[in-house]
């Protein structure tokens, strides 16, 4: 089986999203790019029943390389993001706060410094039917110089160079969106951070954490 470890990683990521209630039913999808190939979760399979053999491999045109099942309906979105960037991992969620906020804003304001994790204010891609080329184009535009975007009336998408790190940041995006929803509920103006401060935080977070003393 091609890319067995990556297929197992996609299964684990999908099951994590389901268990953390970041997707509903079989919604959402996960992929990894490996050169000219994309490993992507299948369409309409219960995540708790999902196995590595159910995860397909396609080329960058969408043609089947090795797949028993149909790919996620959002394969065009994944392919478009990979064609337009150097990213090698994508996670698409239907998490509640991200989806709710996508309906009422065009951009997630800089209300929390965690916005720096995504390159700045997270944009909302205009609505288009799921699985469509229009949606793929909107998401690619919203992701310019960002590692996350909301999808209007739909959900969220996060991208990066490592699936584990992208998956970890799903919770941070959901937190930022939940904070903003609660701010909106107060009806009071928010105190927002400057882009300069977000850049300072981005630099600081890039070296954040414990370093081994060897």
HELIX and SHEET records of a PDB file:
HELIX    1   1 UNK A    4  UNK A   19  1                                  16    
HELIX    2   2 UNK A   47  UNK A   49  5                                   3    
HELIX    3   3 UNK A   52  UNK A   54  5                                   3    
HELIX    4   4 UNK A   75  UNK A   84  1                                  10    
HELIX    5   5 UNK A   96  UNK A  102  1                                   7    
HELIX    6   6 UNK A  113  UNK A  118  5                                   6    
HELIX    7   7 UNK A  133  UNK A  142  1                                  10    
HELIX    8   8 UNK A  163  UNK A  186  1                                  24    
HELIX    9   9 UNK A  195  UNK A  206  1                                  12    
SHEET    1   A 9 UNK A  64  UNK A  66  0                                        
SHEET    2   A 9 UNK A  56  UNK A  59 -1                                        
SHEET    3   A 9 UNK A  37  UNK A  40 -1                                        
SHEET    4   A 9 UNK A  29  UNK A  34 -1                                        
SHEET    5   A 9 UNK A  89  UNK A  93 -1                                        
SHEET    6   A 9 UNK A 155  UNK A 160 -1                                        
SHEET    7   A 9 UNK A 148  UNK A 151 -1                                        
SHEET    8   A 9 UNK A 122  UNK A 125  1                                        
SHEET    9   A 9 UNK A 107  UNK A 108 -1                                        
END                                                                             
